[in-house]
Amino acid sequence: MEDSIMTGIMSSLPEPVAGVASLSPYIPGKPVEELEREYGVSHAVKLASNENPLGPSPEVIEHLTQLLGSPFSKEAAELSRYPDGNGFILKNKLLEKLSLDSVEQITLGNGSNDVLDILARTYAAQGDEVIFSQYGFAVYPIAAQAVGAKAIVTKAKNWGHDLNAMLEAISDKTTLIFIANPNNPTGTCLAAKDLHEFLQKVPLHIVVVIDEAYEEYASYTQSTSFKNYHSMLPDLKQFDNLVITRTFSKAYGLASFRIGYAVSSIAVADCLNRVRQPFNNNSLALEAAAIALDDQQHINQSVALNWQGMMFLTDAFKRLKLNYIPSAGNFICVEVGEKSAQIYEKLLYEAVIVRPLANYQMQQHLRISIGTMDENQRFLNALEKVLSI
């Protein structure tokens, strides 16, 4: 295996599956904002995208106005227009926020799940192999199998990724590796140093995806992972086969808008954007995400609340003599035994929803998202009641 790795290091950059390189990215009708920005004109008329000039039903506008609790006239006028397919404003916000070299490194997705699917469709096909860990995020096998690739599942180590096992699993058929850091559902976290050494050993023609959906929680100063955890963004300058995915669904609180992104080399992003569906982000999501990036105070408040809740629950689990998996995310897995399915069901009758993990082959665990302190207390009260029955 060592020889194959060294050969791979000398090989070319990642090649997309057959047909992707010859694809021409969809070119949408130019948005009015883009025209006015680039040409210095005003009051532009757009007749390029077969949109309804009357806009949506007035009843839709009335409902949205009531829902948002404020006048909706400006936004309503734009509802019949396609969103900015290039995400100009958001990409430039991300460029500044992440200190990237170019907006051409960014691929926007309908949530980071969409980006993971795009990566699989771009770099894996029938006969290829995709590596991910036991207890890895459920989307990885779905994305791999959907394109006909073979899923290579490496055995976990202490509920997390075993990077040596993943290296050993590499073959001449490997095209893609998925690593969630922190991992969902277990919350385990890899040190940046270990990931850097891993990347040095992976052949350059294999795309390595580091899924950083929970980065904001792991990098918080009160996080148990703070000393060892760092985003892999700085490594993008060294590894052209590295892709980092992020989401606005977690710390930014925009799950219902479904918006995420990938950051990579320009060459990889170019391939991803050839496969990406046009208009995969709606206008309100693009605008909300751009605004959210500027509100660091809200992020600080969110992650601080998370770690307050995390300590509250772990202290309670210790008191109840329940084993748990230390987590660097905004959730925690607790071991409740062979009757976990029944405990989950009983919690529902107590009006508390948690996540059973049988589909991850973790039949004795439940995953609990960290809520407000009131919600955490309600869960704990319900759990103690259910366990005493």
GIDARA-V323031 format. One record per residue. SS is DSSP state (H for helix, E for strand, L for the rest). NEAR is the number of other ideal C-beta (glycine too) atoms within 12 Angstrom. Layout:
ss->(SS,SS)
near->(NEAR,NEAR)
//
This chain:
ss->(L,H,H,H,H,H,H,H,H,L,L,L,L,L,L,L,L,L,L,L,L,L,L,L,L,L,L,L,L,L,L,H,H,H,H,H,H,H,H,L,L,L,L,L,L,L,L,L,L,L,L,L,L,L,L,L,L,H,H,H,H,H,H,H,H,H,H,H,L,L,L,L,H,H,H,H,H,H,L,L,L,L,L,L,L,L,L,H,H,H,H,H,H,H,H,H,H,H,L,L,L,L,H,H,H,E,E,E,E,L,L,H,H,H,H,H,H,H,H,H,H,H,H,L,L,L,L,L,E,E,E,E,E,L,L,L,L,H,H,H,H,H,H,H,H,H,L,L,L,E,E,E,E,E,L,L,E,L,L,E,L,L,H,H,H,H,H,H,H,L,L,L,L,E,E,E,E,E,E,E,L,L,L,L,L,L,L,L,L,L,L,H,H,H,H,H,H,H,H,H,H,L,L,L,L,L,E,E,E,E,E,L,L,L,H,H,H,H,L,L,L,L,L,L,L,L,L,L,L,L,L,L,H,H,H,H,H,L,L,L,L,E,E,E,E,E,E,L,L,L,L,L,L,L,H,H,H,L,L,E,E,E,E,L,L,H,H,H,H,H,H,H,H,H,H,L,L,L,L,L,L,L,H,H,H,H,H,H,H,H,H,H,H,H,L,H,H,H,H,H,H,H,H,H,H,H,H,H,H,H,H,H,H,H,H,H,H,H,H,L,L,L,L,E,E,L,L,L,L,L,E,E,E,E,E,L,L,L,L,H,H,H,H,H,H,H,H,H,H,L,L,L,L,L,E,E,L,H,H,H,L,L,L,L,E,E,E,E,E,L,L,L,H,H,H,H,H,H,H,H,H,H,H,H,H,H,H,H,L)
near->(20,13,12,23,27,16,17,28,23,13,19,16,26,39,26,34,30,18,15,28,19,12,19,13,22,18,14,25,24,25,28,27,25,24,21,17,18,14,12,8,15,11,8,20,15,25,13,18,22,12,23,15,13,13,21,22,14,15,12,19,24,16,15,24,20,13,14,17,8,12,14,23,16,17,24,26,20,26,26,21,32,29,36,34,30,33,38,28,29,41,32,22,27,35,23,17,28,29,15,27,19,21,26,24,32,43,45,47,43,33,34,44,33,31,46,48,35,43,51,40,34,41,42,44,27,17,17,34,32,47,41,45,39,30,34,42,38,28,34,41,29,21,34,37,24,22,33,18,33,24,32,33,27,30,23,26,20,18,34,37,41,28,33,18,24,40,31,21,30,35,23,18,23,38,40,45,49,49,44,42,45,45,44,47,41,39,45,39,39,37,24,27,17,27,38,26,17,34,37,23,28,40,36,28,31,45,45,47,51,50,47,45,44,44,40,38,43,44,32,30,16,21,32,28,32,22,17,21,33,27,33,37,31,21,29,33,19,16,34,30,39,40,46,46,47,42,42,41,33,33,36,39,25,32,24,16,29,26,40,43,51,46,44,44,32,22,27,42,39,27,35,42,38,26,36,35,22,23,25,34,39,28,30,27,35,39,28,30,40,32,21,31,30,19,21,15,11,19,27,19,19,28,33,24,27,38,34,23,34,38,23,26,39,28,17,25,31,15,15,21,13,28,19,31,37,29,39,43,46,41,37,46,39,41,26,33,20,12,19,30,22,20,34,31,18,25,32,18,15,22,14,28,20,37,26,29,31,18,17,30,20,29,21,26,37,44,38,43,31,35,26,17,20,13,22,33,18,23,37,32,19,27,31,23,18,27,26,11,15)
//
